[in-house]
Amino acid sequence: MYGDLYRQDNVVMSGTHSGLARYFQFTLFMITSSGYIKPSVQAMLNGTLKSIDISHRNLRPARILIILGELITAI
């Protein structure tokens, strides 16, 4: 969809939930969920791609400020 704009060397993705049973590849999750379920994997993939598309369409110019100094804390 975006050519080579988003690649392994310039994108960071992070998840906050275990999601699918195989997502973390823990045996207990596999046993209790009947293993790999293709519709679930497809839904997760579709949601990820939709999130990337929404983020791309909402890109805006931004500034990054870096301040250097010494932080003194009271003990």
N, C-alpha and C positions, 0 to 999 in steps of 0.2 A: 504494500500500500504506500509506503514512504521510501521505497528504494533502499539505499544503504544508509539513510539518515540515522536510524537507530540500530546500533550494533552491540555486540558483546563487550567491546572495548570502550563504549561511551554511555552505557545505560546501567543503572543499578536498580534491581527490583528486590523488594523485601515483602515477606508475608508475615501476618500477625496471628494467624489461626492455623490449626492443623489441616483444615479443609478435608480433602478426600482421605480415605483410609490409607491409601498407598502414598499419600503426599509426603509423610515423614518416614515411610517404609518401616514402621514398627510392626512386628509380628502380631501383637494383640489387636491393633487396628485392622490388620488384614483378616484375621480370623472372625472378628465380630461384624465385618461389613461384607462378607462374601467375596472379598478380593477386588480385583480391577473391575470397575463398572464404566464402560465407555461413555454413556450419556453424561455421567458426572464429570468425567475428565473433559468432555467437549464443552460442557457448561462453564467449567473453570477457565478453559482456554478462551472461550468467547467473551467472558467477563473481563479477562486480562486485556484482550485486544480492544474491547470497547473502552476500557479505562485509558489505554494508551492513546486512542483516537480522541477522546474527550480532552485529555491533557494537551495533546498537540494543538487542537483547535483553540484552546484557551491560553496559549503562550502569550506572554506580554514582556516588553522590555523591563529589565530590573537592574538594580545596582547592588553590588556586594561591597560592604565597608569592612575593613580590617583595622582594628585599633590595637596597638601594641602598648604595653605598659606593665607596671608592677602591681600585683594584687596583694594587699596586706590584710591579713585576717586576724581577728582577736581570738585567742584561745580561751 
